[in-house]
């Protein structure tokens, strides 16, 4: 009855997929297989016809003169054309009873029908999965847009502090990195557009100075010295302990973006070697247990 109602109210012929999406709005639990079974039954009962073919996909419409208009799940007569050409129709109760009877016996299908239903169910499952993926993509895009707008607001305040002067670009980039711990590409694009500076010039600066990070960094930086003074005192053993505790190699960031591991040739405190700087503190040759304790305190 729902499918008949949709077809009657539609000014255009509809294919099975269009009927499926419209029916889901009123009855979310309906399946595509049910749509196809019902269309097959309605066509067999000469209530609908295949109206149009597009790319080998049939579209359906109510057959002229077959039934009246559905309202409140009951069919009521309606005139089409002049009073001289009244169309003979079935009453709602009779059609509804016959329709339900047909549905009760439709399950007595042939093997070919069974294979068709299997294919239809496969298509239905795929459509449901695609709808879910589309909803997820939409939510993700909306979230990304909201985050980007928030980022641009923060960057505007930073540029305002330096009056948007091109000569203050390096200081602006330093403040942005202090805010995010790295320089996201969309922010560099935004700065270039707002300050009328080519993106190539901005990248020239950020790649020249090693202080700038163009990849996401952890909240805390762990810097291990592998210079000569520390190397002869066991720097490689210390570095191995650090990588074992963090689960990442030098130059990488942990999956939770808590820690980024780096190596340098000197930290300026050779007497403490082998030495590692975690955050802003120096530690002389910490053991595995000490490293875990230090990192836990930061977490």
N, C-alpha and C positions, 0 to 999 in steps of 0.2 A: 504493500500500500504506500510505503514511503517513496519507493522508486516511481510509482505511477504519479504520485503527487508532484515530485520534482519534474518529471517529464511534462506534465500538464501545465505547470507554472512557467516553464522555460519557453522563451520565444524562439530558441534555436534548437536544432538537433544536438544531442550530446553523445559522446562516446563513453565506454565503460569506465575509463579512468576519471573522467569529469563527473560522472554520476557518483563514483566512489568518494571523491573529495567532498562533494556537496552532501552526500548522505552522512558522512562522518561528522559533519557539523551538528546534525540533529540526533544521530545515533552513533557515538564514538566507537562502539564495539563492533560495528558492522565490518565484514571482511570483503575483499575484492572477489573472492570465490562466490560469495552470496550474490553479489551484483551480477556476475556472469550467469549463475544458475537462474536467477530471476528473469533476466533479459531473455534467456533461452525459452523459459516457460511462457512469458508474455508474448514472445514472437510466435510460439507454437499455438497459443490461444487466439492469435490474430488480433491482439490488442495494440501491438506496436509494429513498426516496420523499420527495416534498415534504410535510413534516409540518404546518407551520404557516405562516400568512401574517400578517405584522404590517406595516402601512404599505406594503403591496404588496411586501414583501421576503420571499422564500421561505426556509424553514428546512428542513434535511434531517436525516433519521434513517435508520438501517439498517432495511431491510424485514424484518419478522419471518420467520424461517425461511430467509433467503437464504444466510447464511454463519455460520461460527463465530467464535471470538475469535482476533485476530492476536497472535502472540507470536514475537519474534525473527524478524520478517519472514516467518513461515510460519504459515498458518492451521491451527488444530487444532480438532477437534470439541469442542463443549460442549453440555450438555443445557439445555433451557429447559422448565420445567414438570416434570411427573411422568415416570417411566420409561415410562409407557404412551403418552406423546405425544412420542416422540423426533423431532427435526426432521432432515430430510434435508439434508446440506450437501455442498459440493464440497471436495475436498482442497486444501491450500494450493498445491501445485505446479501443479495444473491451473488454479486460479484465477489464480495469478500469471502463468503463461504466456499465458493468454487475455487477461489485463489488459494485459500488455506488447504483445501483438499489436495490440490495439485502439489503444493509444497510438501505435504505429508508423503507423497508417493515419488517425489523427484529423486529420492536417494536410491531407487531401484535403477541404478545406472549400468551401462554396458562397460566392458573393459576399456574401450576407447574413451568413454566419458570419464572414467576413473583417472586415466592418464592426463586428460585435459585438466581435471581438477588439481592434480599434482602440480602441473605446470602453473596453473593459476595461483595456487598457494605459494609457490616459489616466487612468483612475481609480486604477490601481496607482501610477503616477508621482505623482499628487496625494497619495495616502495616504503614500507614502514621504517626500514633502516635508513633509507635516504632522507625521509622526513625528519628523523631524529638527528641525522648529521647536519641537515640544513639549519635546524633550530640551534644546534650547538655552535655552528659557524656564525650564525647571527648574533648569539650572545657573546661570543668571543670578540667579534668585530666591534660590538657596542662597548665592551669593556676596554678594548685597546684604544678606541676613540676617546673615551672618558679619561684614560690615563694620559694620552697625548695632550689633551686640552689642559690638564692639570700641570703637566711638564712645561708647556708653553707659558703658563702663568708664572711659574717659578723663574723661568729664564728671562721673562720680561722684567721682573723685579731686579734681577742681577744686572741686566743691561742698563736699566734706569740708573743704577748706582754709578755707572761710568758714562752716563749721558750718551750712550750709543756711539761713542767715538771709536773709530777704527784703530787708533793708536793704543787703545786699551784692550784690544782683542785677546792678548795673551792672559791678562789678568781676569778677563771674563771667562775664558776657558778654564783657568785655574779654579775659579769659584764654582763653575758648573761641575768640574770633577770632584771638588770637595763635597758637593751636594749629592752626586750620584756614584762617586767612587770610580767612574769611568765616563767616556764621552759618547753617548748614544748617537747613531747616525742621524735619526730624525731631528735631534736637537741641533746638530751641526748644520743641517739643511736649513732649519728655522733661523739660526743665528745669521747664516750667510744671506738669507733673503731679507731679514729685517735690517741688517747693517750694510747691505749691498756689497758683499764681499764674495768673490767666486769661491765655490767649494774647494777647488784645487788649491787655492791659497791657504785655506783653513787646514786642509790635510797636510800641506807642506810644513806648517808649523807643528802640528800634532805628531807628525812622524819624525821630525828633526829632534825634538826634545823628548828624551826617553821617559821623562816623568809622566807624560800623558798616556792614558790607557784607552785604546780603541776597542777593547774587548771587555765584557763584564768581569768585574773583580769581586773577590770576596770582601765581606765586611772588615775582616782583619787580614793584614798582610803578614806573611811569615817569610823572612829573608834569611837564608843560610849563607854564610861566608865560605867560599871554596878557594880563596886566595892561597898563596904559598905558605904563609905563616900558619893558617888554620889547617891547610891540607896536610902538612907534615905532622900535625897533632891529632889527626883522625877525623877531619872534616867529612870525608866520604862516609865513614861509619855513622856519624851524626845525621847526615843527609838521608842515609838509608833508614834510620829509625824514624825520621820525620815523615818520609814517604809512606812507611808502613802504617804509621798511626793515622795519617790523613787519607790514605788510599788514593793519592794523586801524585803525578810526577811534577818536577819543576816546570813552571810555566802554566800549570793547570789550576783550576778552581774547583773546590768541592761541589758536589751536586746541590747542596743547600745554600750555596753562595755565602758560606760563613768564612772560609779561609782560601787565600790564594798563595801558592808556594812559589818563591823566586830564589834565584841564586845571584850572588855578586862576588866580585873579586876582593872586596875589602869593605869592612864596616867601621874601620878606624879604631878598633880596640883589639889589636893583635895579641896583647898580653892575656886576654881572656880565652883565646882560641883553644879548641874550635868553638865558634860562637854563632848563635842564631838570634835574630831580632823578631820578637812576636809582638805585634802591635807597636808600641813605642818603648818596649823594654828589652834589654839584652840579657841573654841567658848563656852561661858557659857550660858547654858539653852536657846538657840535661839528659837523663836516662829516659827510657821508654815510659816508665811510670810517672816521672816528673812531667814529661811532655803531655801525657793524658790528663794529668791534674791541672796543668796550666790551661790547656784548651777547654777543659770542662768549666773552669772558672769564667772563661770568656763567653762560653755558650749560654 
